[in-house]
Amino acid sequence: MNLQENIRRILREDTVNFTMILRRVPIDDLEREFEESLDMSSNMLRNKYNNSGEILSLERFIDVTISILIDGIHYELYSTLPEDIQWYDEVNKILKKYYKEKIENRYKKLISKI
């Protein structure tokens, strides 16, 4: 398989997987859950800093935000996917990729105010 075919396959898989999420979770609900998750992880970052002076790393901030997001949409995914499918890691990876820039922007704003 040449490089172009490999890239097309990867892009097609990402699109299919994200589409799989959107077939189960309407985009408005996904965006609302994301904003709530981002607000919750932002509050966690501020509270952690205020209580201990510790600052979450960007990587940890992304992990926390996406984990909260998946908790919010868990039922829609779990209840509509076959029981034998292992979906969590793949959904986690797709959502991190999709929301990475927004999460990084929020993180930079938060850190600049500390």
N, C-alpha and C positions, 0 to 999 in steps of 0.2 A: 504494500500500500504506500503510495507516495505522500508527501507532506500535505499537498492541497486536499487530497481525499481525507486524510486524517483530520485536518482542521475542519473540513465540512462535517465530518462525522461528529466531532466534538461539539461544534456549534449546534448541530441538529439535535444532539442529545440534550444539551442545555435547554434549548427551546422547548423540546418535548417535555422535559421535566418541569420547567417553569409553567408550561401550559397545563401540565397535570395538576399543579398546585392551584392554578387559576380556575380549572374546571370544578374544583372542590370548594374553593374559597373565593367569593366575589372580590374583585380588585378593591372596591370601596371598603370592604371589611378588612382585607389584608392591610391596606394603608392605615386604617384606623387603629388596628392592632399594632402595627409597626410604630405609629406615633406614640401610643400608650406605652409600648415597650421601651422606646427611646427615652420617654419622660421618666419612667421608673428606673432605668439604668443610670440616667443622669442624676436623679435624686440619690441613688446608691453611691455614686462617685462622690458627690458633694458631702453626704453624710460620713462616708469613710474618711474623707479628708478632714472634715471638721472634728471627728472623734479621735482619730489617731494620727493625722498628718500624712497618712499614706495615700498615694495616688495610684489608682488602677492603671495598668498599662493599656495602650490602645487595643492590643490583642484581646486582653481580658474584657475590656469594655464592649468590644464587638461580640465576644462569646456570650456575655451576659445579656446583651440586647437581643440577640437572635434566639437564645434559649427562652427568654420571656415571650418573645413573639411566637415561637413554636408552641409554648404552653397555651397561648391564646387561640391558636388555630388547630390545636391537637385533635379535638373532637371531629372537626370536619374532615381531617385527613384520616384519622384512625378508623372512623366509622364507615368510610367509603372505599378503603383500600383492602385488597385481599389480605387475609390473616397472615399468610406466610411471607408477605413482603417486608423486607427490612428497609423502611423508608426514612428513618430519622436522620441518619448521617448524610444521606443524599439531599434531603430537604434543607438541612442545616447548611451544607455547602452552597446550594443554589441561592438561598436567601442571603447568606453572607456576601456572595458575589453581587447580587442584585442591589442590596442596600449599603454596600461598603462605603461609597462616597458620602452618603447622607450621614452615616454613623461617624465617619472620620471628621466631617465638618462640625458636627455637634461636639465631638470630643475636643477638637481644637479650640472651639469657643469656650467650653467649660474650663479647660486648662489655662487659657489666657486670663481668665478671671480669678484664678487661684493665686 
